[in-house]
Amino acid sequence: MINRQQMELHFDSAAGFRPVIRRQRRLARAHWWFTQMRQCVDKALVWPPAPPARPEQTDLHLDHDR
C-alpha cells in the first residue's frame, strides 16, 4: 500500500533548536579542554638540554689522480 499524502512533522517548541544552550555547551567543553591542557603543561617534566652534536665531516678530500 502506497501513501501519497504529505506527512507533517511538528516539533515541540521547548525541545527545538536553541543557540544559547548550544553555545553554553560549546563553551563548557572548551573550558574543560583547556583545563586539561593546562594540567598537562603543569605536570610536564623538565628535560635537560641535549648534548652538542658530534663533529660532522662535510667534505671528502680525494686525490684528483683517481
N, C-alpha and C positions, 0 to 999 in steps of 0.2 A: 504494500500500500504506500503510495507516494503522497506526501502532504505538500501542496504547492502554495500554501499560505505563508506569509512572512511572520516570523516569530519576533516577539518583542521581549527585551530583557531590561528589567528595571533594577537599578542599584539603590540600596538604602543610602540616603544622603549622609548618614552618620559613618558609614563604612567606606565612603568614597575617597578619592584622592585628596590628600591634604599636604600641600607643600611644606607647611610649617613643621608638621610631625616628621616628615621625611628629612627635612634639613636638620632637625634636632637629632635624629638617629645618626645621620652622617657625621655631625659634629661630635657626638658621643663616641662613635667608632674611631674618628680621627684622634680624639683626646686619648682614648685607650692605646692606640697605636704609638703615638708619640711618647706616652708614659713608658711603654715597654722599651722603646728605643733609648730613652734617657737612662733607664735602668741598665740596659746592656752597656752603654758607654760608661756609666759609673762603675760597673763591675769589671770592666776590661783590665787586662793585665798590662803592665808597663814592660815592654820588651827592651832589652839592651840593644844598642845600635849594632849593626852588622860590622864585622871586621873589614878592614880595607881589602879590596880585591887584589889578587895576585898580579904580579907584573905580566904583561901580555906582549908577546912578540908580534910586532906589526909588519916588519919587513923580513924577507928571506933573502939574504945576500948570497948569490951564487956566482961562480966564475962564469965569465962570458964564453969560455972555451967549450963549455959543454953543449 
